[in-house]
């Protein structure tokens, strides 16, 4: 399973259990966004390297 998918699932589960009050789920949101940013950076690096070849 892709890590960001699990982070997203955890965040959505937290939102549901917290009555969709996002401030109660900040730790899950932060983990999900960090994971997404890491994946984006990797993708950009792969594209850049391929363009340089």
Residue pairs with C-beta under 8 A, 6 or more apart in sequence:
3 35
4 32
4 35
4 36
4 39
7 28
7 31
7 32
7 35
8 32
10 28
10 31
10 32
11 25
11 28
11 29
11 31
11 32
14 24
14 25
14 28
15 21
15 22
15 25
18 24
18 25
22 29
